[in-house]
């Protein structure tokens, strides 16, 4: 799977929704998210450990 800056992802093993900040030259994906105390957290993950989320718009008017 290919990731781009701004994609919303989560770890396949579970966890918070995170935003991709960068896909590094070594192919690791740098992400950012807020923890339960509203502190910014950052980490990097191998792309095969992440799942991309897609926004689904509801058109119920």
N, CA, C and O atoms as a Tripos MOL2 file, in Angstrom:
@<TRIPOS>MOLECULE
protein
  244   243    61     0     0
PROTEIN
NO_CHARGES

@<TRIPOS>ATOM
      1 N           0.8480   -1.1720    0.0000 N.3       1 UNK1
      2 CA          0.0000    0.0000    0.0000 C.3       1 UNK1
      3 C           0.8950    1.2380    0.0000 C.2       1 UNK1
      4 O           1.9430    1.2600    0.6460 O.2       1 UNK1
      5 N           0.4740    2.2530   -0.7230 N.am      2 UNK2
      6 CA          1.2160    3.5030   -0.8010 C.3       2 UNK2
      7 C           0.5750    4.5480    0.0910 C.2       2 UNK2
      8 O          -0.6460    4.7060    0.0940 O.2       2 UNK2
      9 N           1.3880    5.2550    0.8400 N.am      3 UNK3
     10 CA          0.9030    6.3090    1.7240 C.3       3 UNK3
     11 C           1.4380    7.6510    1.2460 C.2       3 UNK3
     12 O           2.5200    7.7420    0.6670 O.2       3 UNK3
     13 N           0.6420    8.6970    1.5080 N.am      4 UNK4
     14 CA          1.0320   10.0660    1.1570 C.3       4 UNK4
     15 C           0.7900   10.9660    2.3530 C.2       4 UNK4
     16 O          -0.0110   10.6560    3.2350 O.2       4 UNK4
     17 N           1.4940   12.0810    2.3660 N.am      5 UNK5
     18 CA          1.2990   13.0810    3.4080 C.3       5 UNK5
     19 C          -0.1760   13.4550    3.4840 C.2       5 UNK5
     20 O          -0.8090   13.7210    2.4610 O.2       5 UNK5
     21 N          -0.7230   13.4760    4.7010 N.am      6 UNK6
     22 CA         -2.1270   13.8260    4.9050 C.3       6 UNK6
     23 C          -3.0620   12.6370    5.0100 C.2       6 UNK6
     24 O          -4.2000   12.7920    5.4540 O.2       6 UNK6
     25 N          -2.6090   11.4440    4.6100 N.am      7 UNK7
     26 CA         -3.4530   10.2540    4.7500 C.3       7 UNK7
     27 C          -3.7510    9.9910    6.2220 C.2       7 UNK7
     28 O          -2.9120   10.2370    7.0880 O.2       7 UNK7
     29 N          -4.9450    9.4940    6.4950 N.am      8 UNK8
     30 CA         -5.3190    9.0870    7.8460 C.3       8 UNK8
     31 C          -5.1240    7.5800    7.9290 C.2       8 UNK8
     32 O          -5.6440    6.8240    7.1080 O.2       8 UNK8
     33 N          -4.3630    7.1560    8.9400 N.am      9 UNK9
     34 CA         -4.0090    5.7490    9.0820 C.3       9 UNK9
     35 C          -4.1850    5.3030   10.5290 C.2       9 UNK9
     36 O          -4.3320    6.1210   11.4370 O.2       9 UNK9
     37 N          -4.1680    3.9950   10.7180 N.am     10 UNK10
     38 CA         -4.0710    3.4150   12.0610 C.3      10 UNK10
     39 C          -3.2010    2.1750   11.9440 C.2      10 UNK10
     40 O          -2.9850    1.6560   10.8490 O.2      10 UNK10
     41 N          -2.7050    1.7060   13.0800 N.am     11 UNK11
     42 CA         -1.9390    0.4640   13.0670 C.3      11 UNK11
     43 C          -2.8970   -0.7030   12.8810 C.2      11 UNK11
     44 O          -3.9940   -0.6960   13.4400 O.2      11 UNK11
     45 N          -2.5090   -1.6780   12.1230 N.am     12 UNK12
     46 CA         -3.3400   -2.8620   11.9230 C.3      12 UNK12
     47 C          -3.6160   -3.5650   13.2450 C.2      12 UNK12
     48 O          -4.6450   -4.2250   13.3950 O.2      12 UNK12
     49 N          -2.7070   -3.4280   14.1990 N.am     13 UNK13
     50 CA         -2.8770   -4.0430   15.5110 C.3      13 UNK13
     51 C          -3.8230   -3.2430   16.4030 C.2      13 UNK13
     52 O          -4.1480   -3.6790   17.5070 O.2      13 UNK13
     53 N          -4.2720   -2.0710   15.9310 N.am     14 UNK14
     54 CA         -5.1740   -1.2320   16.7000 C.3      14 UNK14
     55 C          -4.4800    0.0250   17.1760 C.2      14 UNK14
     56 O          -3.2580    0.1460   17.0870 O.2      14 UNK14
     57 N          -5.2610    0.9540   17.6800 N.am     15 UNK15
     58 CA         -4.7140    2.1950   18.1880 C.3      15 UNK15
     59 C          -5.4300    3.3930   17.5970 C.2      15 UNK15
     60 O          -6.4460    3.2520   16.9160 O.2      15 UNK15
     61 N          -4.8860    4.5810   17.8650 N.am     16 UNK16
     62 CA         -5.5620    5.8040   17.4350 C.3      16 UNK16
     63 C          -5.4410    6.0550   15.9350 C.2      16 UNK16
     64 O          -4.5840    5.4860   15.2580 O.2      16 UNK16
     65 N          -6.3130    6.9140   15.4410 N.am     17 UNK17
     66 CA         -6.1510    7.4010   14.0760 C.3      17 UNK17
     67 C          -5.0000    8.3860   14.0770 C.2      17 UNK17
     68 O          -4.8720    9.2010   14.9910 O.2      17 UNK17
     69 N          -4.1550    8.3110   13.0440 N.am     18 UNK18
     70 CA         -2.9640    9.1400   12.9440 C.3      18 UNK18
     71 C          -2.9120    9.7460   11.5520 C.2      18 UNK18
     72 O          -3.5110    9.2160   10.6160 O.2      18 UNK18
     73 N          -2.2020   10.8470   11.4140 N.am     19 UNK19
     74 CA         -2.0400   11.5010   10.1240 C.3      19 UNK19
     75 C          -0.6060   11.3330    9.6490 C.2      19 UNK19
     76 O           0.3380   11.5550   10.4060 O.2      19 UNK19
     77 N          -0.4500   10.9380    8.3890 N.am     20 UNK20
     78 CA          0.8880   10.7800    7.8180 C.3      20 UNK20
     79 C           1.5110   12.1560    7.6250 C.2      20 UNK20
     80 O           0.9380   13.0230    6.9660 O.2      20 UNK20
     81 N           2.6980   12.3440    8.2140 N.am     21 UNK21
     82 CA          3.4670   13.5720    8.0370 C.3      21 UNK21
     83 C           4.4520   13.4510    6.8910 C.2      21 UNK21
     84 O           4.7160   14.4240    6.1850 O.2      21 UNK21
     85 N           4.9970   12.2480    6.7050 N.am     22 UNK22
     86 CA          6.0550   12.0750    5.7130 C.3      22 UNK22
     87 C           6.2380   10.5900    5.4290 C.2      22 UNK22
     88 O           6.0520    9.7480    6.3080 O.2      22 UNK22
     89 N           6.5980   10.2860    4.2070 N.am     23 UNK23
     90 CA          7.0710    8.9480    3.8680 C.3      23 UNK23
     91 C           8.5600    9.1120    3.6170 C.2      23 UNK23
     92 O           8.9710    9.7440    2.6440 O.2      23 UNK23
     93 N           9.3510    8.5460    4.4900 N.am     24 UNK24
     94 CA         10.7870    8.7720    4.4820 C.3      24 UNK24
     95 C          11.4790    8.0180    3.3510 C.2      24 UNK24
     96 O          10.9100    7.1010    2.7590 O.2      24 UNK24
     97 N          12.7010    8.4150    3.0650 N.am     25 UNK25
     98 CA         13.4920    7.7760    2.0100 C.3      25 UNK25
     99 C          13.7040    6.2880    2.2880 C.2      25 UNK25
    100 O          13.8480    5.4940    1.3590 O.2      25 UNK25
    101 N          13.7230    5.9100    3.5820 N.am     26 UNK26
    102 CA         13.8860    4.4970    3.9390 C.3      26 UNK26
    103 C          12.5550    3.7460    3.9400 C.2      26 UNK26
    104 O          12.4830    2.6100    4.4080 O.2      26 UNK26
    105 N          11.4970    4.3830    3.4150 N.am     27 UNK27
    106 CA         10.1400    3.8390    3.2590 C.3      27 UNK27
    107 C           9.3360    3.7810    4.5470 C.2      27 UNK27
    108 O           8.1710    3.3870    4.5110 O.2      27 UNK27
    109 N           9.9160    4.1610    5.6940 N.am     28 UNK28
    110 CA          9.1250    4.2240    6.9140 C.3      28 UNK28
    111 C           8.1540    5.3970    6.8320 C.2      28 UNK28
    112 O           8.4330    6.4060    6.1830 O.2      28 UNK28
    113 N           7.0100    5.2510    7.4990 N.am     29 UNK29
    114 CA          5.9570    6.2600    7.4550 C.3      29 UNK29
    115 C           5.9560    7.0200    8.7780 C.2      29 UNK29
    116 O           5.7450    6.4320    9.8390 O.2      29 UNK29
    117 N           6.1930    8.3320    8.7090 N.am     30 UNK30
    118 CA          6.1800    9.1870    9.9010 C.3      30 UNK30
    119 C           4.7590    9.6920   10.1130 C.2      30 UNK30
    120 O           4.1320   10.2160    9.1930 O.2      30 UNK30
    121 N           4.2550    9.5280   11.3430 N.am     31 UNK31
    122 CA          2.8710    9.8970   11.6430 C.3      31 UNK31
    123 C           2.8000   10.7890   12.8730 C.2      31 UNK31
    124 O           3.7360   10.8490   13.6710 O.2      31 UNK31
    125 N           1.6660   11.4870   13.0130 N.am     32 UNK32
    126 CA          1.4050   12.3460   14.1610 C.3      32 UNK32
    127 C          -0.0280   12.1190   14.6110 C.2      32 UNK32
    128 O          -0.9080   11.8590   13.7910 O.2      32 UNK32
    129 N          -0.2660   12.2200   15.9400 N.am     33 UNK33
    130 CA         -1.6140   12.0930   16.4890 C.3      33 UNK33
    131 C          -1.6460   12.7520   17.8560 C.2      33 UNK33
    132 O          -0.6020   13.1120   18.4010 O.2      33 UNK33
    133 N          -2.8340   12.9100   18.4120 N.am     34 UNK34
    134 CA         -3.0180   13.4390   19.7630 C.3      34 UNK34
    135 C          -3.3620   12.2900   20.6990 C.2      34 UNK34
    136 O          -4.2040   11.4530   20.3730 O.2      34 UNK34
    137 N          -2.7070   12.2430   21.8740 N.am     35 UNK35
    138 CA         -3.0470   11.2230   22.8570 C.3      35 UNK35
    139 C          -4.2690   11.6750   23.6630 C.2      35 UNK35
    140 O          -4.8300   12.7380   23.3970 O.2      35 UNK35
    141 N          -4.6730   10.8810   24.6340 N.am     36 UNK36
    142 CA         -5.8810   11.1540   25.4220 C.3      36 UNK36
    143 C          -5.7960   12.4640   26.1970 C.2      36 UNK36
    144 O          -6.8260   13.0490   26.5340 O.2      36 UNK36
    145 N          -4.5820   12.9330   26.4840 N.am     37 UNK37
    146 CA         -4.3940   14.1960   27.2050 C.3      37 UNK37
    147 C          -4.1510   15.3710   26.2590 C.2      37 UNK37
    148 O          -3.7300   16.4440   26.6920 O.2      37 UNK37
    149 N          -4.4140   15.1690   24.9750 N.am     38 UNK38
    150 CA         -4.2610   16.1820   23.9320 C.3      38 UNK38
    151 C          -2.8070   16.6070   23.7140 C.2      38 UNK38
    152 O          -2.5370   17.7340   23.2990 O.2      38 UNK38
    153 N          -1.8790   15.6940   23.9970 N.am     39 UNK39
    154 CA         -0.4720   15.9410   23.7050 C.3      39 UNK39
    155 C          -0.1510   15.3750   22.3240 C.2      39 UNK39
    156 O          -0.6110   14.2910   21.9640 O.2      39 UNK39
    157 N           0.6380   16.1160   21.5600 N.am     40 UNK40
    158 CA          1.0420   15.6530   20.2300 C.3      40 UNK40
    159 C           2.0450   14.5150   20.3860 C.2      40 UNK40
    160 O           2.9980   14.6080   21.1600 O.2      40 UNK40
    161 N           1.8140   13.4480   19.6420 N.am     41 UNK41
    162 CA          2.7020   12.2850   19.6350 C.3      41 UNK41
    163 C           3.1720   12.0500   18.2020 C.2      41 UNK41
    164 O           2.4270   12.2800   17.2490 O.2      41 UNK41
    165 N           4.3960   11.5970   18.0620 N.am     42 UNK42
    166 CA          4.9430   11.2760   16.7420 C.3      42 UNK42
    167 C           5.6820    9.9440   16.8220 C.2      42 UNK42
    168 O           6.2560    9.5900   17.8520 O.2      42 UNK42
    169 N           5.6510    9.2090   15.6960 N.am     43 UNK43
    170 CA          6.3980    7.9570   15.6230 C.3      43 UNK43
    171 C           6.5510    7.6000   14.1500 C.2      43 UNK43
    172 O           6.0000    8.2750   13.2810 O.2      43 UNK43
    173 N           7.2910    6.5520   13.8770 N.am     44 UNK44
    174 CA          7.4330    6.0310   12.5170 C.3      44 UNK44
    175 C           7.1020    4.5440   12.5300 C.2      44 UNK44
    176 O           7.3810    3.8390   13.5000 O.2      44 UNK44
    177 N           6.5060    4.0860   11.4450 N.am     45 UNK45
    178 CA          6.0900    2.6920   11.3340 C.3      45 UNK45
    179 C           6.4160    2.1690    9.9390 C.2      45 UNK45
    180 O           6.4900    2.9310    8.9750 O.2      45 UNK45
    181 N           6.6050    0.8760    9.8540 N.am     46 UNK46
    182 CA          6.7350    0.2280    8.5530 C.3      46 UNK46
    183 C           5.3740    0.2710    7.8660 C.2      46 UNK46
    184 O           4.3470    0.0760    8.5160 O.2      46 UNK46
    185 N           5.3570    0.5230    6.5740 N.am     47 UNK47
    186 CA          4.0650    0.6540    5.8800 C.3      47 UNK47
    187 C           3.1830   -0.5880    5.9640 C.2      47 UNK47
    188 O           1.9580   -0.4700    5.9470 O.2      47 UNK47
    189 N           3.7790   -1.7680    6.0530 N.am     48 UNK48
    190 CA          2.9570   -2.9890    6.1100 C.3      48 UNK48
    191 C           2.2650   -3.1710    7.4520 C.2      48 UNK48
    192 O           1.4860   -4.1110    7.6120 O.2      48 UNK48
    193 N           2.5290   -2.2910    8.4320 N.am     49 UNK49
    194 CA          1.8670   -2.3750    9.7400 C.3      49 UNK49
    195 C           0.7090   -1.3870    9.8490 C.2      49 UNK49
    196 O           0.0470   -1.3120   10.8850 O.2      49 UNK49
    197 N           0.4630   -0.6210    8.7670 N.am     50 UNK50
    198 CA         -0.5530    0.4310    8.8000 C.3      50 UNK50
    199 C          -1.7240    0.1240    7.8800 C.2      50 UNK50
    200 O          -1.5910   -0.5720    6.8730 O.2      50 UNK50
    201 N          -2.8660    0.6620    8.2580 N.am     51 UNK51
    202 CA         -4.1010    0.5550    7.4730 C.3      51 UNK51
    203 C          -4.5610    1.9740    7.1420 C.2      51 UNK51
    204 O          -4.6430    2.8220    8.0320 O.2      51 UNK51
    205 N          -4.8580    2.2360    5.8770 N.am     52 UNK52
    206 CA         -5.3270    3.5610    5.4640 C.3      52 UNK52
    207 C          -6.8390    3.6520    5.6450 C.2      52 UNK52
    208 O          -7.5800    2.7410    5.2750 O.2      52 UNK52
    209 N          -7.2830    4.7740    6.2230 N.am     53 UNK53
    210 CA         -8.7040    5.0450    6.3950 C.3      53 UNK53
    211 C          -9.1780    5.9690    5.2970 C.2      53 UNK53
    212 O          -8.4080    6.7700    4.7680 O.2      53 UNK53
    213 N         -10.4580    5.8520    4.9540 N.am     54 UNK54
    214 CA        -11.0250    6.7010    3.9080 C.3      54 UNK54
    215 C         -12.2870    7.3800    4.4600 C.2      54 UNK54
    216 O         -13.1470    6.7310    5.0560 O.2      54 UNK54
    217 N         -12.3770    8.6900    4.2500 N.am     55 UNK55
    218 CA        -13.5500    9.4350    4.6690 C.3      55 UNK55
    219 C         -14.7320    9.0730    3.7840 C.2      55 UNK55
    220 O         -14.6360    9.0820    2.5570 O.2      55 UNK55
    221 N         -15.8350    8.7590    4.4210 N.am     56 UNK56
    222 CA        -17.0650    8.4560    3.6960 C.3      56 UNK56
    223 C         -18.0620    9.5600    4.0440 C.2      56 UNK56
    224 O         -18.4480    9.7270    5.2010 O.2      56 UNK56
    225 N         -18.4600   10.2930    3.0420 N.am     57 UNK57
    226 CA        -19.4060   11.3910    3.2690 C.3      57 UNK57
    227 C         -20.8160   10.8570    3.2840 C.2      57 UNK57
    228 O         -21.1970   10.0380    2.4480 O.2      57 UNK57
    229 N         -21.5960   11.3330    4.2520 N.am     58 UNK58
    230 CA        -22.9930   10.9560    4.3780 C.3      58 UNK58
    231 C         -23.8340   12.0240    3.6940 C.2      58 UNK58
    232 O         -23.6810   13.2110    3.9850 O.2      58 UNK58
    233 N         -24.7140   11.6210    2.7950 N.am     59 UNK59
    234 CA        -25.5170   12.5780    2.0310 C.3      59 UNK59
    235 C         -26.9780   12.5230    2.4810 C.2      59 UNK59
    236 O         -27.8830   12.4930    1.6480 O.2      59 UNK59
    237 N         -27.2120   12.5090    3.8160 N.am     60 UNK60
    238 CA        -28.5640   12.4340    4.3430 C.3      60 UNK60
    239 C         -29.2630   13.7770    4.3990 C.2      60 UNK60
    240 O         -30.3870   13.8780    4.8930 O.2      60 UNK60
    241 N         -28.5940   14.8250    3.8880 N.am     61 UNK61
    242 CA        -29.1890   16.1470    3.7730 C.3      61 UNK61
    243 C         -29.4070   16.8250    5.0280 C.2      61 UNK61
    244 O         -29.9060   17.9500    5.0430 O.2      61 UNK61
@<TRIPOS>BOND
     1     1     2 1
     2     2     3 1
     3     3     4 2
     4     3     5 am
     5     5     6 1
     6     6     7 1
     7     7     8 2
     8     7     9 am
     9     9    10 1
    10    10    11 1
    11    11    12 2
    12    11    13 am
    13    13    14 1
    14    14    15 1
    15    15    16 2
    16    15    17 am
    17    17    18 1
    18    18    19 1
    19    19    20 2
    20    19    21 am
    21    21    22 1
    22    22    23 1
    23    23    24 2
    24    23    25 am
    25    25    26 1
    26    26    27 1
    27    27    28 2
    28    27    29 am
    29    29    30 1
    30    30    31 1
    31    31    32 2
    32    31    33 am
    33    33    34 1
    34    34    35 1
    35    35    36 2
    36    35    37 am
    37    37    38 1
    38    38    39 1
    39    39    40 2
    40    39    41 am
    41    41    42 1
    42    42    43 1
    43    43    44 2
    44    43    45 am
    45    45    46 1
    46    46    47 1
    47    47    48 2
    48    47    49 am
    49    49    50 1
    50    50    51 1
    51    51    52 2
    52    51    53 am
    53    53    54 1
    54    54    55 1
    55    55    56 2
    56    55    57 am
    57    57    58 1
    58    58    59 1
    59    59    60 2
    60    59    61 am
    61    61    62 1
    62    62    63 1
    63    63    64 2
    64    63    65 am
    65    65    66 1
    66    66    67 1
    67    67    68 2
    68    67    69 am
    69    69    70 1
    70    70    71 1
    71    71    72 2
    72    71    73 am
    73    73    74 1
    74    74    75 1
    75    75    76 2
    76    75    77 am
    77    77    78 1
    78    78    79 1
    79    79    80 2
    80    79    81 am
    81    81    82 1
    82    82    83 1
    83    83    84 2
    84    83    85 am
    85    85    86 1
    86    86    87 1
    87    87    88 2
    88    87    89 am
    89    89    90 1
    90    90    91 1
    91    91    92 2
    92    91    93 am
    93    93    94 1
    94    94    95 1
    95    95    96 2
    96    95    97 am
    97    97    98 1
    98    98    99 1
    99    99   100 2
   100    99   101 am
   101   101   102 1
   102   102   103 1
   103   103   104 2
   104   103   105 am
   105   105   106 1
   106   106   107 1
   107   107   108 2
   108   107   109 am
   109   109   110 1
   110   110   111 1
   111   111   112 2
   112   111   113 am
   113   113   114 1
   114   114   115 1
   115   115   116 2
   116   115   117 am
   117   117   118 1
   118   118   119 1
   119   119   120 2
   120   119   121 am
   121   121   122 1
   122   122   123 1
   123   123   124 2
   124   123   125 am
   125   125   126 1
   126   126   127 1
   127   127   128 2
   128   127   129 am
   129   129   130 1
   130   130   131 1
   131   131   132 2
   132   131   133 am
   133   133   134 1
   134   134   135 1
   135   135   136 2
   136   135   137 am
   137   137   138 1
   138   138   139 1
   139   139   140 2
   140   139   141 am
   141   141   142 1
   142   142   143 1
   143   143   144 2
   144   143   145 am
   145   145   146 1
   146   146   147 1
   147   147   148 2
   148   147   149 am
   149   149   150 1
   150   150   151 1
   151   151   152 2
   152   151   153 am
   153   153   154 1
   154   154   155 1
   155   155   156 2
   156   155   157 am
   157   157   158 1
   158   158   159 1
   159   159   160 2
   160   159   161 am
   161   161   162 1
   162   162   163 1
   163   163   164 2
   164   163   165 am
   165   165   166 1
   166   166   167 1
   167   167   168 2
   168   167   169 am
   169   169   170 1
   170   170   171 1
   171   171   172 2
   172   171   173 am
   173   173   174 1
   174   174   175 1
   175   175   176 2
   176   175   177 am
   177   177   178 1
   178   178   179 1
   179   179   180 2
   180   179   181 am
   181   181   182 1
   182   182   183 1
   183   183   184 2
   184   183   185 am
   185   185   186 1
   186   186   187 1
   187   187   188 2
   188   187   189 am
   189   189   190 1
   190   190   191 1
   191   191   192 2
   192   191   193 am
   193   193   194 1
   194   194   195 1
   195   195   196 2
   196   195   197 am
   197   197   198 1
   198   198   199 1
   199   199   200 2
   200   199   201 am
   201   201   202 1
   202   202   203 1
   203   203   204 2
   204   203   205 am
   205   205   206 1
   206   206   207 1
   207   207   208 2
   208   207   209 am
   209   209   210 1
   210   210   211 1
   211   211   212 2
   212   211   213 am
   213   213   214 1
   214   214   215 1
   215   215   216 2
   216   215   217 am
   217   217   218 1
   218   218   219 1
   219   219   220 2
   220   219   221 am
   221   221   222 1
   222   222   223 1
   223   223   224 2
   224   223   225 am
   225   225   226 1
   226   226   227 1
   227   227   228 2
   228   227   229 am
   229   229   230 1
   230   230   231 1
   231   231   232 2
   232   231   233 am
   233   233   234 1
   234   234   235 1
   235   235   236 2
   236   235   237 am
   237   237   238 1
   238   238   239 1
   239   239   240 2
   240   239   241 am
   241   241   242 1
   242   242   243 1
   243   243   244 2
@<TRIPOS>SUBSTRUCTURE
     1 UNK1         2 RESIDUE 1 A UNK
     2 UNK2         6 RESIDUE 1 A UNK
     3 UNK3        10 RESIDUE 1 A UNK
     4 UNK4        14 RESIDUE 1 A UNK
     5 UNK5        18 RESIDUE 1 A UNK
     6 UNK6        22 RESIDUE 1 A UNK
     7 UNK7        26 RESIDUE 1 A UNK
     8 UNK8        30 RESIDUE 1 A UNK
     9 UNK9        34 RESIDUE 1 A UNK
    10 UNK10       38 RESIDUE 1 A UNK
    11 UNK11       42 RESIDUE 1 A UNK
    12 UNK12       46 RESIDUE 1 A UNK
    13 UNK13       50 RESIDUE 1 A UNK
    14 UNK14       54 RESIDUE 1 A UNK
    15 UNK15       58 RESIDUE 1 A UNK
    16 UNK16       62 RESIDUE 1 A UNK
    17 UNK17       66 RESIDUE 1 A UNK
    18 UNK18       70 RESIDUE 1 A UNK
    19 UNK19       74 RESIDUE 1 A UNK
    20 UNK20       78 RESIDUE 1 A UNK
    21 UNK21       82 RESIDUE 1 A UNK
    22 UNK22       86 RESIDUE 1 A UNK
    23 UNK23       90 RESIDUE 1 A UNK
    24 UNK24       94 RESIDUE 1 A UNK
    25 UNK25       98 RESIDUE 1 A UNK
    26 UNK26      102 RESIDUE 1 A UNK
    27 UNK27      106 RESIDUE 1 A UNK
    28 UNK28      110 RESIDUE 1 A UNK
    29 UNK29      114 RESIDUE 1 A UNK
    30 UNK30      118 RESIDUE 1 A UNK
    31 UNK31      122 RESIDUE 1 A UNK
    32 UNK32      126 RESIDUE 1 A UNK
    33 UNK33      130 RESIDUE 1 A UNK
    34 UNK34      134 RESIDUE 1 A UNK
    35 UNK35      138 RESIDUE 1 A UNK
    36 UNK36      142 RESIDUE 1 A UNK
    37 UNK37      146 RESIDUE 1 A UNK
    38 UNK38      150 RESIDUE 1 A UNK
    39 UNK39      154 RESIDUE 1 A UNK
    40 UNK40      158 RESIDUE 1 A UNK
    41 UNK41      162 RESIDUE 1 A UNK
    42 UNK42      166 RESIDUE 1 A UNK
    43 UNK43      170 RESIDUE 1 A UNK
    44 UNK44      174 RESIDUE 1 A UNK
    45 UNK45      178 RESIDUE 1 A UNK
    46 UNK46      182 RESIDUE 1 A UNK
    47 UNK47      186 RESIDUE 1 A UNK
    48 UNK48      190 RESIDUE 1 A UNK
    49 UNK49      194 RESIDUE 1 A UNK
    50 UNK50      198 RESIDUE 1 A UNK
    51 UNK51      202 RESIDUE 1 A UNK
    52 UNK52      206 RESIDUE 1 A UNK
    53 UNK53      210 RESIDUE 1 A UNK
    54 UNK54      214 RESIDUE 1 A UNK
    55 UNK55      218 RESIDUE 1 A UNK
    56 UNK56      222 RESIDUE 1 A UNK
    57 UNK57      226 RESIDUE 1 A UNK
    58 UNK58      230 RESIDUE 1 A UNK
    59 UNK59      234 RESIDUE 1 A UNK
    60 UNK60      238 RESIDUE 1 A UNK
    61 UNK61      242 RESIDUE 1 A UNK
